[in-house]
Amino acid sequence: MRSISRFPVTLTFRRSTGYRFGSSGIPSPLFAGVELVAIDEVSVRIYSVEKTIADCFKYRNKIGLDIAIEALRTYQNVLRSRTARS
């Protein structure tokens, strides 16, 4: 098969850099925003509001973008009402 182009094609690749979370003191993204709380001597993971909203946007195709936006707006209203009381 003949090449259509008159110029030879050269490919160059850059070496990619990988990052490893959790091994050098950096918290794993999986556990960021998670607290372990003991309830009746049982360890329970409690997720922060910020992590919950981030997960809503991460899984927006599964739960719906309207749910993610509603969660964000509700959180904004809660923050505004807290600052108004102060």
C-alpha positions in Angstrom: 0.0 0.0 0.0 1.4 3.4 -1.0 1.6 6.4 1.4 -0.6 9.3 0.4 1.7 11.9 2.0 5.0 13.0 0.6 6.5 13.6 4.0 7.4 10.7 6.3 5.6 10.5 9.6 7.6 10.6 12.7 6.2 9.9 16.1 7.7 11.2 19.3 6.6 10.2 22.8 7.0 12.0 26.0 7.7 10.0 29.1 4.7 10.3 31.4 5.0 10.9 35.1 3.0 8.7 37.5 1.8 9.7 40.9 1.2 7.4 43.9 -1.2 8.6 46.6 -1.0 7.5 50.2 2.6 6.3 50.2 4.4 9.5 51.0 2.1 11.1 53.6 -0.3 12.4 50.9 -3.8 11.2 51.8 -5.5 8.9 49.3 -8.3 10.6 47.4 -10.5 7.7 48.4 -10.2 8.6 52.1 -10.1 12.4 51.8 -13.1 13.9 53.7 -13.8 10.7 55.6 -13.8 10.5 59.4 -13.8 7.2 61.4 -16.2 7.5 64.3 -16.9 4.9 66.9 -20.6 4.3 67.5 -21.3 1.6 70.1 -17.8 0.3 69.7 -18.2 -0.1 65.9 -16.1 2.0 63.5 -18.3 3.9 61.1 -17.1 6.1 58.2 -18.7 9.5 58.2 -18.4 11.4 54.9 -18.0 15.2 54.9 -20.6 17.4 53.1 -17.9 18.5 50.7 -17.0 14.9 49.8 -20.7 14.0 49.3 -21.2 16.9 46.9 -18.0 16.0 45.0 -19.3 12.4 44.7 -22.6 13.7 43.4 -20.8 15.4 40.5 -18.5 12.4 40.0 -21.5 10.1 39.6 -23.8 12.7 37.9 -24.4 10.3 35.0 -25.8 7.7 37.4 -27.8 9.9 39.8 -28.5 12.8 37.5 -27.1 16.2 37.1 -30.2 17.8 38.6 -29.5 16.0 41.9 -25.8 17.2 41.9 -26.8 20.8 41.3 -29.6 20.6 43.9 -27.1 19.3 46.4 -24.7 22.1 45.6 -27.4 24.8 45.9 -28.7 23.4 49.1 -25.1 23.5 50.6 -24.7 27.1 49.4 -27.9 28.1 51.1 -26.8 26.4 54.3 -23.5 28.3 54.2 -25.3 31.6 53.6 -27.6 31.0 56.5 -24.7 30.2 58.8 -22.9 33.3 57.9 -26.0 35.4 58.2 -26.5 34.2 61.8 -22.9 35.1 62.8 
